[in-house]
Amino acid sequence: MAAGTIRYWAAAKSAAGTPEEPYEADTLAEALDAARHRHGSRPEFARVLLRCSFLVDGSPVGTRAHDTVTLAEGGTVEVLPPFAGG
C-alpha cells in the first residue's frame, strides 16, 4: 500500500474542511473511497467529488477508471473542482 498526499482545491477544499490529507491506498479509487468515508459527516464532500477532475503526480486522470490508476509511494493526488472563467 502506497502512502502520499491528497490536495484539495477550491470547492473541494471547502467541502473537505482541509487543504490536504494523507492517503494510504494502491489505487485512486481506494484513496477516494477512504476520503469519502473520512468525510462522511460532510455530505457536500461526496457531491463535490463527483464533479472533480484529478491529477496523479501531475498527470491528468481523464476518463480512466479510478481503480486502474495506481498510486505511488510519496505521490500526490490533486482534486480539482470545475473552475469558472477558464
CYANA upper distance limits for C-alpha pairs under 8 A (distance plus 0.5 A):
  1 MET  CA     24 GLU  CA      6.59
  1 MET  CA     25 ALA  CA      5.74
  1 MET  CA     26 ASP  CA      5.65
  1 MET  CA     73 GLU  CA      8.49
  2 ALA  CA     23 TYR  CA      8.31
  2 ALA  CA     24 GLU  CA      5.92
  2 ALA  CA     25 ALA  CA      5.88
  2 ALA  CA     26 ASP  CA      6.14
  2 ALA  CA     71 LEU  CA      6.93
  2 ALA  CA     72 ALA  CA      6.21
  2 ALA  CA     73 GLU  CA      4.98
  2 ALA  CA     74 GLY  CA      7.79
  3 ALA  CA     22 PRO  CA      7.51
  3 ALA  CA     23 TYR  CA      5.94
  3 ALA  CA     24 GLU  CA      4.87
  3 ALA  CA     25 ALA  CA      7.07
  3 ALA  CA     72 ALA  CA      7.88
  3 ALA  CA     73 GLU  CA      5.65
  3 ALA  CA     74 GLY  CA      6.26
  3 ALA  CA     75 GLY  CA      7.72
  4 GLY  CA     22 PRO  CA      6.10
  4 GLY  CA     23 TYR  CA      5.79
  4 GLY  CA     24 GLU  CA      7.19
  4 GLY  CA     72 ALA  CA      7.97
  4 GLY  CA     73 GLU  CA      6.52
  4 GLY  CA     74 GLY  CA      4.88
  4 GLY  CA     75 GLY  CA      5.26
  4 GLY  CA     76 THR  CA      6.31
  4 GLY  CA     77 VAL  CA      8.47
  5 THR  CA     20 GLU  CA      7.23
  5 THR  CA     21 GLU  CA      6.19
  5 THR  CA     22 PRO  CA      4.89
  5 THR  CA     23 TYR  CA      6.13
  5 THR  CA     74 GLY  CA      7.78
  5 THR  CA     75 GLY  CA      6.91
  5 THR  CA     76 THR  CA      5.39
  5 THR  CA     77 VAL  CA      6.78
  6 ILE  CA     20 GLU  CA      5.92
  6 ILE  CA     21 GLU  CA      5.91
  6 ILE  CA     22 PRO  CA      6.46
  6 ILE  CA     23 TYR  CA      6.97
  6 ILE  CA     76 THR  CA      6.29
  6 ILE  CA     77 VAL  CA      5.16
  6 ILE  CA     78 GLU  CA      6.50
  6 ILE  CA     79 VAL  CA      7.76
  7 ARG  CA     13 LYS  CA      8.42
  7 ARG  CA     19 PRO  CA      6.40
  7 ARG  CA     20 GLU  CA      4.79
  7 ARG  CA     21 GLU  CA      7.26
  7 ARG  CA     76 THR  CA      7.73
  7 ARG  CA     77 VAL  CA      6.61
  7 ARG  CA     78 GLU  CA      5.39
  7 ARG  CA     79 VAL  CA      6.56
  8 TYR  CA     12 ALA  CA      5.80
  8 TYR  CA     13 LYS  CA      5.05
  8 TYR  CA     16 ALA  CA      8.04
  8 TYR  CA     18 THR  CA      7.91
  8 TYR  CA     19 PRO  CA      5.69
  8 TYR  CA     20 GLU  CA      6.25
  8 TYR  CA     78 GLU  CA      6.68
  8 TYR  CA     79 VAL  CA      5.43
  8 TYR  CA     80 LEU  CA      7.32
  9 TRP  CA     13 LYS  CA      5.45
  9 TRP  CA     19 PRO  CA      7.41
  9 TRP  CA     78 GLU  CA      8.07
  9 TRP  CA     79 VAL  CA      6.65
  9 TRP  CA     80 LEU  CA      6.12
  9 TRP  CA     81 PRO  CA      7.49
 10 ALA  CA     14 SER  CA      7.02
 10 ALA  CA     80 LEU  CA      7.96
 10 ALA  CA     81 PRO  CA      7.34
 11 ALA  CA     15 ALA  CA      6.54
 11 ALA  CA     48 VAL  CA      7.65
 11 ALA  CA     81 PRO  CA      6.86
 12 ALA  CA     16 ALA  CA      6.52
 12 ALA  CA     45 PHE  CA      7.36
 12 ALA  CA     48 VAL  CA      6.61
 12 ALA  CA     49 LEU  CA      7.61
 12 ALA  CA     52 CYS  CA      8.50
 12 ALA  CA     79 VAL  CA      7.34
 12 ALA  CA     80 LEU  CA      7.54
 12 ALA  CA     81 PRO  CA      6.74
 13 LYS  CA     17 GLY  CA      6.39
 13 LYS  CA     18 THR  CA      6.13
 13 LYS  CA     19 PRO  CA      5.67
 13 LYS  CA     20 GLU  CA      8.24
 14 SER  CA     18 THR  CA      7.50
 15 ALA  CA     42 ARG  CA      7.47
 15 ALA  CA     44 GLU  CA      6.30
 15 ALA  CA     45 PHE  CA      5.22
 15 ALA  CA     48 VAL  CA      7.69
 16 ALA  CA     39 HIS  CA      7.13
 16 ALA  CA     42 ARG  CA      7.86
 16 ALA  CA     45 PHE  CA      6.29
 23 TYR  CA     31 ALA  CA      6.46
 23 TYR  CA     34 ALA  CA      8.49
 24 GLU  CA     31 ALA  CA      7.25
 25 ALA  CA     30 GLU  CA      6.08
 25 ALA  CA     31 ALA  CA      5.78
 25 ALA  CA     71 LEU  CA      7.54
 26 ASP  CA     30 GLU  CA      7.20
 26 ASP  CA     31 ALA  CA      8.12
 26 ASP  CA     70 THR  CA      6.36
 26 ASP  CA     71 LEU  CA      5.95
 26 ASP  CA     72 ALA  CA      8.15
 27 THR  CA     31 ALA  CA      6.91
 27 THR  CA     66 HIS  CA      7.44
 27 THR  CA     67 ASP  CA      6.13
 27 THR  CA     68 THR  CA      7.25
 27 THR  CA     69 VAL  CA      5.92
 27 THR  CA     70 THR  CA      4.97
 27 THR  CA     71 LEU  CA      5.74
 28 LEU  CA     32 LEU  CA      6.61
 28 LEU  CA     66 HIS  CA      5.72
 28 LEU  CA     67 ASP  CA      6.65
 28 LEU  CA     68 THR  CA      8.24
 28 LEU  CA     69 VAL  CA      6.09
 28 LEU  CA     70 THR  CA      6.96
 28 LEU  CA     71 LEU  CA      6.92
 29 ALA  CA     33 ASP  CA      6.55
 29 ALA  CA     66 HIS  CA      5.22
 29 ALA  CA     67 ASP  CA      5.34
 29 ALA  CA     69 VAL  CA      8.19
 30 GLU  CA     34 ALA  CA      6.67
 30 GLU  CA     67 ASP  CA      7.77
 31 ALA  CA     35 ALA  CA      6.73
 32 LEU  CA     36 ARG  CA      6.61
 33 ASP  CA     37 HIS  CA      6.76
 34 ALA  CA     38 ARG  CA      6.67
 35 ALA  CA     39 HIS  CA      6.64
 36 ARG  CA     40 GLY  CA      6.31
 36 ARG  CA     45 PHE  CA      7.69
 36 ARG  CA     46 ALA  CA      6.62
 39 HIS  CA     43 PRO  CA      8.24
 39 HIS  CA     45 PHE  CA      7.30
 40 GLY  CA     45 PHE  CA      8.42
 40 GLY  CA     46 ALA  CA      8.49
 42 ARG  CA     46 ALA  CA      8.25
 43 PRO  CA     47 ARG  CA      7.39
 44 GLU  CA     48 VAL  CA      6.60
 45 PHE  CA     49 LEU  CA      6.79
 46 ALA  CA     50 LEU  CA      7.12
 47 ARG  CA     51 ARG  CA      7.73
 48 VAL  CA     52 CYS  CA      7.03
 48 VAL  CA     81 PRO  CA      7.55
 49 LEU  CA     79 VAL  CA      8.36
 49 LEU  CA     81 PRO  CA      8.04
 51 ARG  CA     81 PRO  CA      6.65
 51 ARG  CA     82 PRO  CA      7.37
 52 CYS  CA     79 VAL  CA      6.84
 52 CYS  CA     80 LEU  CA      5.72
 52 CYS  CA     81 PRO  CA      4.71
 52 CYS  CA     82 PRO  CA      6.80
 53 SER  CA     60 PRO  CA      8.32
 53 SER  CA     61 VAL  CA      7.85
 53 SER  CA     62 GLY  CA      7.59
 53 SER  CA     79 VAL  CA      6.75
 53 SER  CA     80 LEU  CA      5.68
 53 SER  CA     81 PRO  CA      6.79
 53 SER  CA     82 PRO  CA      8.09
 54 PHE  CA     60 PRO  CA      6.56
 54 PHE  CA     61 VAL  CA      6.12
 54 PHE  CA     62 GLY  CA      7.88
 54 PHE  CA     77 VAL  CA      7.27
 54 PHE  CA     78 GLU  CA      6.03
 54 PHE  CA     79 VAL  CA      5.51
 54 PHE  CA     80 LEU  CA      6.45
 55 LEU  CA     59 SER  CA      5.59
 55 LEU  CA     60 PRO  CA      4.92
 55 LEU  CA     61 VAL  CA      6.21
 55 LEU  CA     76 THR  CA      8.49
 55 LEU  CA     77 VAL  CA      6.19
 55 LEU  CA     78 GLU  CA      5.49
 55 LEU  CA     79 VAL  CA      7.41
 55 LEU  CA     80 LEU  CA      8.44
 56 VAL  CA     60 PRO  CA      6.99
 56 VAL  CA     61 VAL  CA      7.25
 56 VAL  CA     71 LEU  CA      7.91
 56 VAL  CA     75 GLY  CA      7.85
 56 VAL  CA     76 THR  CA      6.36
 56 VAL  CA     77 VAL  CA      5.14
 56 VAL  CA     78 GLU  CA      6.97
 57 ASP  CA     75 GLY  CA      6.31
 57 ASP  CA     76 THR  CA      5.62
 57 ASP  CA     77 VAL  CA      6.86
 58 GLY  CA     76 THR  CA      8.31
 58 GLY  CA     78 GLU  CA      8.44
 61 VAL  CA     66 HIS  CA      8.40
 61 VAL  CA     69 VAL  CA      8.02
 64 ARG  CA     68 THR  CA      7.52
 64 ARG  CA     69 VAL  CA      7.82
 65 ALA  CA     69 VAL  CA      7.50
 71 LEU  CA     75 GLY  CA      7.07
